[in-house]
Amino acid sequence: MNRVISIVFVLLVLGCSGPVAHGGSAKSLYTCGMHPQVVLDHPGNCPICGMKLTPIRSGAETNAASSSAIAVDAATRQNMNLRTAEVRRGPLRKTIRTVGTIDYNETALADVSTRFKGWIEKLDVDSTGQLVHRGQPLFEVSSPDLYQPQLDFLLAVTNKFKNFRSVKSLYATGVRNLKLLGFQDRQIAEIETNRHVLGSFTVDAPISGFVIEKVAVQGQMVDAGIKLYRIADLGIVWVLAQIYEQDLPFVQLGQEVVVKVASMPDREFRGRVTFIYPTVDEKTRTARVRLEFENPGYYLKPGMFATAQIMAELEASAVLVPESAVLRSGTRNTVFVALAGGKFEARDVALGVAAGNSFSQVLSGLEAGERVVTSGQFLLDSESQLREAIDKMRGPDAPARPETARPGSTPEAPGSLPARAGTEPSFYVCPMPEHVSILYDHPGQCPICAMTLVSVTRSVLQKIQPGGQVLYYTCPMPEHASVHEDKPGKCPLCAMTLIPVMTRPDPVDSQVPVLYTCPMAVHADVVSDQPGICPKCEMPLVPTATVKHGKIAEENWRKQHPPAGAPAAPLFTCPMHPEIVTNQPGKCPICEMELVPVKK
């Protein structure tokens, strides 16, 4: 009741005329002068104050009230603070904001250990955090395990210049054994030049970087393979960020990323997405994404907390509407379009991705260049809902309000979503039989094979649901549709995973099998009970239930395969499109001309 009161109050404020009867067949409505929220379809007294009800105004205002557009004068528009903005076309960009932690570059880590047992005699790098360079001494170690290999090498060096094949082989073996123990070329050259055994072995830094772990202490006994140092090169660092599942489709390798850290609010660091981890955390429902950054000056330190922004450009040109113009009600999105003469039209729109600049992508319902209301549209919405409620009270005999033509579209425009309440909701599927298991809530192209999606209702969808017996396995690429394999596996042409082609488990008509036809209406005479290629245009055949001319194709099938002993039924065709053949009179689905009987 409160909602009705508020709606009627808005109607009075707007100064718009109330609804009236449409012609003699429509019902008249009555209201109370003291309580305008009382609206009845018969005369009488007000149930609140007892005053006699009066008819709602009629006359010249009837046409304005019956229109789908709402007229508001200039003074009222100013009082309502109505503001409009233009629907524009531009790049569709989305900014994904997330958080992450700076980590080491795993490919730039190095552990230092020995390949023999010994004792540390001297530490050249004795603290964590020191910056070391490749080849810089870290520590010296002595071991009895090093003497015999050095002696064998010196023996080979002594006999090196003797022209014996066995002596040359002994020299090469001595060099190889020393390198297996970790000796560098300069150390081997020092042994060969000075002709003496090294008393201690110096271990050098394998890479340049910072010592992030240190276990070695002077005098410590070490064993082969025990980690003594870990060195990290911080010239490039990673940021491990968390991305929610719904944002994963917008994250691609190579995208630009900007991160900020709390210790340096005056600067940003630019990097790239380098890896998307293949798993999702079961608790947080996020996936890890690896971001890579150059780190001059070593400002980015592992362990820092960072905020990241991933910039994704989804489309170079898209129709964009301001978010403030959209009225969201459950699954319905409504905008008010500003028309000429101070009129406003309520229009349902299908929205896509929300852009990062307070705009949303428009899939259908608006065209670039139109103006929409961005402020004060709630009052217009109340007026629109009141008119809808009054129209329902008039009954089914009242003529429907004329629909306002939309620029560049028709009521049956391809890809338009159902806008009337009570109609069966539509889905979009790929016409390829192998891809009908994926449902889309918007028109467009199949992301697998790039074919145009077709609109189907739930009842039709039940007829083409996947399942049943597997006929064969084929490649999802249309150009490789000739691949028919008995078992699942990889496509021999492109190595993509094969997908099953299945029969329908419960055919609706037991006399008619699952039929396939050309997606082109002009080729409705091409119909088969097996998937294949249209012989006229070479497009893949699609289930008849997925196209508008499917019934015509099924009738063509019955004509081509009549039951045994059945009398020939009269057939009708279009004089302009002879490929249209049906057993029912009516209009041609292509040009809407009256069908004529087929001459025998």
C-alpha distance (Angstrom), angle and dihedral (degrees) to the residues before:
residue distance angle dihedral
M1 . . .
N2 3.80 . .
R3 3.80 90.2 .
V4 3.83 91.4 52.4
I5 3.81 90.5 49.0
S6 3.80 91.8 51.6
I7 3.79 92.7 46.3
V8 3.80 93.4 51.5
F9 3.80 90.3 45.8
V10 3.80 89.7 55.0
L11 3.79 89.3 48.6
L12 3.81 89.9 55.9
V13 3.83 92.2 46.5
L14 3.79 92.1 51.8
G15 3.76 91.0 51.8
C16 3.79 90.2 -134.9
S17 3.76 120.2 153.1
G18 3.76 118.4 -106.0
P19 3.79 123.5 -117.8
V20 3.76 119.1 -87.2
A21 3.75 138.2 -174.5
H22 3.80 116.6 -67.4
G23 3.78 105.2 -135.3
G24 3.76 126.7 -42.8
S25 3.81 96.0 -53.2
A26 3.83 95.9 58.0
K27 3.78 122.6 88.6
S28 3.79 121.5 -107.9
L29 3.80 118.8 -126.6
Y30 3.79 127.3 -142.9
T31 3.79 132.6 -159.0
C32 3.79 141.0 179.7
G33 3.78 119.8 -105.9
M34 3.81 91.0 -142.4
H35 3.80 97.6 39.3
P36 3.82 109.1 34.9
Q37 3.79 90.7 176.5
V38 3.81 87.7 74.8
V39 3.82 107.9 89.2
L40 3.83 118.7 168.8
D41 3.80 133.5 172.9
H42 3.83 93.7 -135.1
P43 3.83 135.6 49.3
G44 3.80 121.0 -100.9
N45 3.76 141.3 100.4
C46 3.81 129.6 -43.5
P47 3.81 109.5 -97.4
I48 3.83 89.4 -142.5
C49 3.82 106.4 46.4
G50 3.80 102.8 6.9
M51 3.82 94.8 -121.0
K52 3.78 118.4 146.1
L53 3.79 113.3 -94.5
T54 3.81 117.3 -119.0
P55 3.82 127.8 -150.4
I56 3.76 117.9 -99.4
R57 3.80 111.5 -107.1
S58 3.76 119.2 -81.7
G59 3.75 137.1 177.8
A60 3.77 128.0 72.9
E61 3.80 91.1 -4.6
T62 3.79 91.0 64.9
N63 3.78 93.6 80.9
A64 3.81 91.9 50.8
A65 3.79 92.3 48.7
S66 3.79 93.4 47.9
S67 3.75 93.1 53.4
S68 3.78 118.9 97.7
A69 3.82 88.6 -129.7
I70 3.81 121.1 85.2
A71 3.81 116.0 -137.6
V72 3.81 116.7 -147.1
D73 3.81 122.9 178.7
A74 3.79 121.7 -128.9
A75 3.80 96.2 -104.5
T76 3.80 92.5 51.3
R77 3.80 91.1 47.1
Q78 3.79 89.0 55.4
N79 3.81 92.3 47.8
M80 3.82 90.3 49.5
N81 3.83 90.5 48.4
L82 3.79 91.1 -129.9
R83 3.79 111.5 -173.1
T84 3.76 128.1 -179.6
A85 3.77 136.5 -160.3
E86 3.78 132.6 -166.9
V87 3.78 123.0 -105.3
R88 3.77 102.4 -127.1
R89 3.75 139.2 -172.1
G90 3.77 119.3 -125.8
P91 3.79 145.6 123.7
L92 3.79 115.4 -46.9
R93 3.77 106.5 -131.8
K94 3.78 127.4 173.9
T95 3.78 125.6 -165.9
I96 3.79 116.2 -153.4
R97 3.78 112.5 -158.2
T98 3.75 118.8 -160.8
V99 3.79 143.4 142.9
G100 3.76 132.6 -114.1
T101 3.77 147.4 165.6
I102 3.78 126.5 -111.4
D103 3.80 111.1 -120.6
Y104 3.79 139.3 176.1
N105 3.76 121.0 -83.1
E106 3.80 99.4 -107.4
T107 3.80 91.9 -153.2
A108 3.85 90.4 58.8
L109 3.83 99.0 54.4
A110 3.80 123.9 107.7
D111 3.82 130.9 -174.2
V112 3.82 120.4 -152.5
S113 3.81 120.5 -146.7
T114 3.81 139.7 140.8
R115 3.79 128.3 -107.3
F116 3.78 93.5 -142.7
K117 3.78 141.0 41.8
G118 3.82 117.0 -94.3
W119 3.83 149.4 119.7
I120 3.79 129.1 -86.5
E121 3.79 109.1 -118.5
K122 3.82 100.7 176.1
L123 3.83 137.8 10.3
D124 3.81 116.6 -145.8
V125 3.85 93.1 175.5
D126 3.76 107.8 39.6
S127 3.84 106.4 165.6
T128 3.77 140.2 55.3
G129 3.80 118.0 -108.7
Q130 3.81 96.9 36.2
L131 3.77 118.1 140.9
V132 3.81 111.1 -126.0
H133 3.77 132.6 -178.3
R134 3.75 129.5 -138.0
G135 3.80 111.0 -83.1
Q136 3.81 94.2 18.9
P137 3.86 112.9 136.8
L138 3.80 114.0 -106.5
F139 3.83 102.8 178.3
E140 3.83 143.6 -26.7
V141 3.79 123.1 -120.4
S142 3.79 132.7 -173.8
S143 3.78 125.5 -152.8
P144 3.82 136.3 167.9
D145 3.82 86.8 -139.4
L146 3.81 88.8 73.0
Y147 3.82 99.6 58.3
Q148 3.78 102.5 71.0
P149 3.85 95.6 49.0
Q150 3.81 89.3 50.6
L151 3.82 91.9 48.9
D152 3.81 91.0 50.7
F153 3.77 89.6 50.8
L154 3.84 92.5 49.3
L155 3.80 89.3 51.4
A156 3.77 89.8 53.4
V157 3.81 89.9 47.8
T158 3.81 91.6 52.5
N159 3.81 91.5 54.9
K160 3.81 94.1 35.5
F161 3.80 95.4 110.1
K162 3.76 94.8 50.1
N163 3.76 110.5 106.0
F164 3.77 97.3 -123.2
R165 3.78 124.4 124.1
S166 3.80 91.5 -144.7
V167 3.83 91.5 54.9
K168 3.84 91.8 52.4
S169 3.79 90.2 49.4
L170 3.82 90.3 49.9
Y171 3.83 90.0 53.1
A172 3.80 93.0 51.0
T173 3.78 90.4 47.7
G174 3.81 91.5 51.6
V175 3.82 91.5 51.7
R176 3.80 91.3 48.5
N177 3.81 93.0 49.8
L178 3.80 92.5 51.5
K179 3.82 91.9 49.6
L180 3.79 89.9 50.6
L181 3.80 87.8 57.8
G182 3.82 90.9 52.4
F183 3.82 101.8 -97.9
Q184 3.81 114.1 154.6
D185 3.81 123.6 -135.8
R186 3.81 91.8 -106.1
Q187 3.82 91.0 53.6
I188 3.79 92.0 49.3
A189 3.81 89.4 49.1
E190 3.81 89.9 50.3
I191 3.83 91.2 54.0
E192 3.79 91.4 47.6
T193 3.81 94.3 46.7
N194 3.82 99.2 43.7
R195 3.81 94.3 36.4
H196 3.81 93.7 -139.6
V197 3.79 138.2 106.9
L198 3.80 117.9 -102.8
G199 3.79 110.8 -117.3
S200 3.80 93.8 -153.5
F201 3.76 133.7 23.2
T202 3.84 119.9 -131.3
V203 3.83 117.1 -145.0
D204 3.83 114.0 -151.3
A205 3.83 131.3 -157.2
P206 3.84 109.0 -93.9
I207 3.85 93.8 -152.6
S208 3.80 139.6 12.9
G209 3.78 115.3 -99.8
F210 3.78 147.4 86.1
V211 3.81 124.9 -48.1
I212 3.82 102.7 -119.9
E213 3.82 96.7 168.7
K214 3.82 130.2 30.7
V215 3.79 125.2 178.5
A216 3.82 99.9 157.7
V217 3.82 120.7 103.9
Q218 3.77 128.7 176.0
G219 3.82 114.4 -85.3
Q220 3.79 92.6 16.5
M221 3.78 119.0 144.0
V222 3.77 111.0 -127.8
D223 3.76 131.1 -164.0
A224 3.77 129.7 -150.4
G225 3.82 113.4 -77.8
I226 3.83 97.4 11.3
K227 3.82 111.3 139.0
L228 3.80 110.2 -118.8
Y229 3.82 101.7 165.8
R230 3.82 136.9 14.2
I231 3.81 117.5 -157.9
A232 3.81 125.0 -166.7
D233 3.79 127.2 -164.5
L234 3.84 105.7 -142.9
G235 3.81 96.0 -172.5
I236 3.83 86.7 105.2
V237 3.81 122.2 27.2
W238 3.78 134.1 -173.3
V239 3.79 129.0 -130.3
L240 3.80 113.6 -154.8
A241 3.81 106.3 -153.3
Q242 3.80 131.1 -175.1
I243 3.81 117.8 -128.1
Y244 3.80 123.4 -170.2
E245 3.78 117.9 -124.7
Q246 3.81 94.7 -111.5
D247 3.81 90.6 56.3
L248 3.80 96.8 49.0
P249 3.85 95.0 89.7
F250 3.81 88.8 61.2
V251 3.82 95.8 53.2
Q252 3.79 116.0 88.1
L253 3.78 134.0 171.1
G254 3.78 113.0 -91.5
Q255 3.81 96.5 25.4
E256 3.77 116.1 145.2
V257 3.82 116.5 -107.2
V258 3.79 131.3 -168.3
V259 3.82 121.2 -159.4
K260 3.78 132.8 -174.3
V261 3.79 129.9 -164.5
A262 3.79 126.6 -154.4
S263 3.80 94.7 -123.0
M264 3.83 92.1 60.7
P265 3.81 109.4 35.9
D266 3.79 91.2 161.2
R267 3.80 96.2 68.1
E268 3.77 143.4 47.7
F269 3.77 130.2 -150.6
R270 3.78 121.8 -140.3
G271 3.77 123.3 -147.9
R272 3.80 144.6 142.0
V273 3.79 140.6 -104.0
T274 3.80 104.8 -107.5
F275 3.80 104.9 168.7
I276 3.81 140.4 13.0
Y277 3.78 111.7 -154.7
P278 3.81 114.0 -128.1
T279 3.81 98.4 -129.8
V280 3.82 137.5 68.6
D281 3.79 123.1 -141.1
E282 3.80 108.6 -113.2
K283 3.81 94.0 -145.3
T284 3.80 103.5 42.4
R285 3.84 96.5 28.2
T286 3.77 90.3 -135.7
A287 3.77 133.9 125.0
R288 3.77 124.6 -140.1
V289 3.79 118.4 -117.4
R290 3.79 122.5 -168.2
L291 3.78 117.6 -138.0
E292 3.80 121.8 -170.3
F293 3.81 126.1 -150.0
E294 3.78 136.6 -178.7
N295 3.82 108.2 -123.6
P296 3.81 111.2 -156.5
G297 3.77 110.5 175.2
Y298 3.82 90.1 17.0
Y299 3.82 90.7 -102.1
L300 3.80 92.4 146.9
K301 3.78 107.2 71.6
P302 3.80 124.8 -169.7
G303 3.78 111.2 -103.6
M304 3.81 94.9 34.4
F305 3.79 118.5 132.6
A306 3.83 112.7 -123.6
T307 3.79 137.4 -174.0
A308 3.79 114.5 -141.6
Q309 3.79 136.0 -162.5
I310 3.79 119.0 -161.4
M311 3.79 112.9 -160.8
A312 3.81 114.5 -151.0
E313 3.81 125.1 -178.7
L314 3.79 105.0 -156.2
E315 3.81 99.1 177.3
A316 3.77 132.9 8.9
S317 3.82 91.9 -141.5
A318 3.82 126.9 20.0
V319 3.80 137.8 151.6
L320 3.81 107.6 -101.9
V321 3.81 129.2 -165.0
P322 3.84 125.1 -171.4
E323 3.79 113.0 -103.2
S324 3.81 90.3 -132.2
A325 3.81 90.1 64.0
V326 3.81 95.6 59.9
L327 3.80 121.8 92.0
R328 3.80 107.8 -158.9
S329 3.79 119.7 -155.5
G330 3.79 113.4 168.2
T331 3.79 107.0 -64.5
R332 3.80 92.7 -14.1
N333 3.81 123.8 93.4
T334 3.80 117.9 -167.4
V335 3.80 133.0 -174.7
F336 3.80 130.8 -179.0
V337 3.78 113.9 -128.3
A338 3.80 118.2 -151.8
L339 3.82 111.1 -127.9
A340 3.77 131.7 -172.9
G341 3.81 119.2 -75.5
G342 3.78 96.8 33.4
K343 3.82 94.4 -65.3
F344 3.77 127.8 139.7
E345 3.80 128.8 -158.2
A346 3.80 126.4 -156.5
R347 3.77 110.4 -135.0
D348 3.78 133.1 -179.6
V349 3.79 114.9 -132.5
A350 3.78 135.1 -169.9
L351 3.79 111.7 -133.2
G352 3.76 130.0 -157.3
V353 3.77 129.1 -175.3
A354 3.80 121.2 -4.3
A355 3.79 107.2 -123.9
G356 3.76 122.5 -140.3
N357 3.84 95.2 -114.4
S358 3.84 97.9 66.4
F359 3.80 92.1 -88.2
S360 3.80 131.2 114.7
Q361 3.77 129.5 -150.0
V362 3.81 114.9 -109.6
L363 3.79 114.6 -142.3
S364 3.81 96.0 178.7
G365 3.79 139.7 -15.1
L366 3.82 101.4 58.4
E367 3.76 137.8 59.8
A368 3.77 129.0 -151.7
G369 3.79 111.7 -93.5
E370 3.80 97.4 35.9
R371 3.79 118.6 118.5
V372 3.81 122.4 -129.1
V373 3.79 131.9 -167.1
T374 3.80 112.9 -105.2
S375 3.82 100.1 173.8
G376 3.81 130.0 37.7
Q377 3.79 95.6 15.5
F378 3.80 91.8 128.0
L379 3.80 89.8 73.9
L380 3.79 90.1 49.8
D381 3.78 89.2 49.6
S382 3.82 91.0 54.3
E383 3.82 90.6 52.6
S384 3.82 90.9 47.6
Q385 3.81 92.6 51.0
L386 3.81 91.6 48.6
R387 3.78 91.4 54.9
E388 3.77 90.7 49.0
A389 3.81 91.0 51.6
I390 3.80 92.5 49.1
D391 3.81 91.7 48.5
K392 3.81 89.2 55.0
M393 3.82 89.9 52.0
R394 3.80 91.0 53.9
G395 3.76 91.1 68.1
P396 3.81 132.7 -133.0
D397 3.82 94.0 -61.0
A398 3.79 93.6 69.4
P399 3.80 114.0 99.1
A400 3.77 114.4 -109.7
R401 3.76 119.7 -109.1
P402 3.78 113.3 -101.9
E403 3.77 114.5 -102.4
T404 3.78 116.1 -119.9
A405 3.76 111.5 -122.4
R406 3.75 114.2 -116.5
P407 3.81 119.1 -137.8
G408 3.75 110.9 -100.3
S409 3.81 96.1 -0.2
T410 3.79 142.2 85.6
P411 3.82 131.7 -154.0
E412 3.79 88.7 -100.8
A413 3.77 97.4 41.0
P414 3.81 112.2 151.0
G415 3.75 113.2 -101.9
S416 3.82 95.6 21.0
L417 3.77 116.6 139.5
P418 3.82 121.9 -130.0
A419 3.79 108.4 -91.8
R420 3.78 103.4 178.7
A421 3.76 121.4 90.7
G422 3.79 115.4 -115.8
T423 3.80 96.5 31.0
E424 3.76 119.2 121.3
P425 3.81 110.9 -97.0
S426 3.78 116.7 -110.8
F427 3.75 131.0 -136.3
Y428 3.76 130.5 -166.8
V429 3.79 123.5 -126.7
C430 3.75 136.2 173.6
P431 3.82 112.6 -102.3
M432 3.80 89.1 -133.6
P433 3.83 107.0 103.5
E434 3.80 89.5 -139.6
H435 3.82 91.9 59.3
V436 3.82 103.5 43.6
S437 3.80 91.6 102.5
I438 3.84 89.5 75.8
L439 3.82 116.3 79.0
Y440 3.80 123.3 -160.9
D441 3.81 127.6 -165.0
H442 3.80 94.5 -150.5
P443 3.80 137.7 47.0
G444 3.75 122.2 -104.5
Q445 3.78 138.5 92.8
C446 3.78 130.4 -38.3
P447 3.82 106.7 -102.3
I448 3.82 89.8 -144.3
C449 3.81 103.9 49.4
A450 3.87 102.3 6.6
M451 3.82 93.2 -124.3
T452 3.82 116.8 146.4
L453 3.80 112.1 -95.2
V454 3.82 116.9 -119.8
S455 3.80 127.3 -144.2
V456 3.81 117.9 -116.6
T457 3.80 133.6 169.5
R458 3.79 126.0 -128.4
S459 3.80 92.5 -102.4
V460 3.78 91.9 52.8
L461 3.78 90.6 43.5
Q462 3.79 90.3 59.3
K463 3.79 89.0 61.3
I464 3.79 93.7 55.9
Q465 3.78 100.2 36.9
P466 3.80 114.6 141.8
G467 3.74 119.8 -107.2
G468 3.77 138.2 75.4
Q469 3.79 126.4 91.7
V470 3.79 120.0 -9.2
L471 3.80 109.8 -120.5
Y472 3.80 96.4 -174.8
Y473 3.79 143.1 -45.1
T474 3.79 120.8 -100.2
C475 3.78 140.8 175.7
P476 3.85 117.2 -91.9
M477 3.82 89.6 -135.3
P478 3.85 109.1 95.2
E479 3.79 92.5 -141.5
H480 3.81 88.7 58.6
A481 3.82 96.0 49.1
S482 3.80 88.6 119.0
V483 3.82 89.7 73.0
H484 3.82 107.7 104.6
E485 3.79 115.6 174.0
D486 3.80 129.3 176.2
K487 3.81 94.0 -143.8
P488 3.82 134.7 38.9
G489 3.77 118.0 -96.7
K490 3.79 141.5 102.1
C491 3.80 128.4 -33.9
P492 3.82 108.2 -103.9
L493 3.83 89.8 -143.0
C494 3.83 103.8 47.2
A495 3.85 104.3 4.6
M496 3.84 93.0 -121.7
T497 3.81 117.4 146.8
L498 3.79 111.2 -91.3
I499 3.81 118.7 -121.2
P500 3.83 127.3 -149.1
V501 3.79 124.8 -107.1
M502 3.82 106.7 -149.0
T503 3.78 137.8 -172.3
R504 3.79 121.4 -122.2
P505 3.83 109.4 -92.0
D506 3.80 97.2 -145.7
P507 3.82 114.1 21.8
V508 3.76 113.3 -152.5
D509 3.77 93.8 -140.8
S510 3.77 112.8 40.3
Q511 3.80 90.7 -162.7
V512 3.79 93.8 53.8
P513 3.84 118.6 55.4
V514 3.77 124.9 -149.1
L515 3.81 102.6 -63.2
Y516 3.76 131.1 -156.8
T517 3.79 127.9 -158.5
C518 3.77 139.8 172.3
P519 3.84 114.4 -79.5
M520 3.83 87.3 -131.3
A521 3.82 110.8 90.0
V522 3.81 91.4 -146.2
H523 3.81 88.1 63.4
A524 3.81 96.3 52.8
D525 3.79 89.0 125.9
V526 3.82 88.1 69.5
V527 3.80 103.5 88.3
S528 3.80 131.7 151.6
D529 3.78 139.8 169.3
Q530 3.83 90.1 -132.1
P531 3.83 131.7 59.6
G532 3.76 113.9 -103.7
I533 3.79 146.2 118.2
C534 3.81 127.3 -55.7
P535 3.84 107.1 -112.6
K536 3.82 91.0 -146.4
C537 3.81 103.9 49.5
E538 3.83 101.5 7.6
M539 3.82 92.6 -126.3
P540 3.83 117.0 144.0
L541 3.80 112.9 -95.7
V542 3.81 115.9 -112.5
P543 3.83 132.8 -157.1
T544 3.79 111.1 -82.9
A545 3.80 89.8 -128.7
T546 3.81 90.9 66.3
V547 3.82 99.3 58.8
K548 3.81 133.2 60.0
H549 3.80 93.3 -123.4
G550 3.80 91.4 52.4
K551 3.81 93.4 107.9
I552 3.79 90.1 52.7
A553 3.80 90.2 50.7
E554 3.82 90.9 49.8
E555 3.80 90.2 50.9
N556 3.80 88.6 50.9
W557 3.81 87.7 52.7
R558 3.81 91.4 52.4
K559 3.78 89.1 48.2
Q560 3.79 91.1 51.5
H561 3.84 92.8 44.0
P562 3.83 107.4 33.9
P563 3.84 118.0 177.8
A564 3.76 115.3 -98.1
G565 3.81 111.4 -87.6
A566 3.80 94.2 5.9
P567 3.83 115.6 142.1
A568 3.75 115.8 -113.9
A569 3.80 109.5 -98.5
P570 3.82 120.3 -141.6
L571 3.77 112.5 -96.2
F572 3.80 130.9 -151.1
T573 3.79 130.1 -156.1
C574 3.80 140.4 178.5
P575 3.82 116.4 -102.1
M576 3.82 89.4 -141.9
H577 3.82 98.3 39.3
P578 3.81 110.1 36.6
E579 3.81 90.8 178.7
I580 3.84 88.0 73.7
V581 3.81 106.5 88.6
T582 3.80 124.5 165.8
N583 3.80 139.6 156.2
Q584 3.82 92.3 -130.8
P585 3.81 127.3 73.7
G586 3.76 116.8 -123.8
K587 3.79 140.5 97.5
C588 3.79 130.8 -39.1
P589 3.82 110.1 -102.1
I590 3.81 89.7 -141.2
C591 3.83 105.7 46.5
E592 3.85 100.3 6.0
M593 3.81 92.7 -126.6
E594 3.82 117.2 148.9
L595 3.79 112.9 -91.4
V596 3.81 116.9 -119.1
P597 3.83 128.8 -152.5
V598 3.78 116.4 -90.4
K599 3.77 111.1 -111.4
K600 3.79 113.7 -125.0
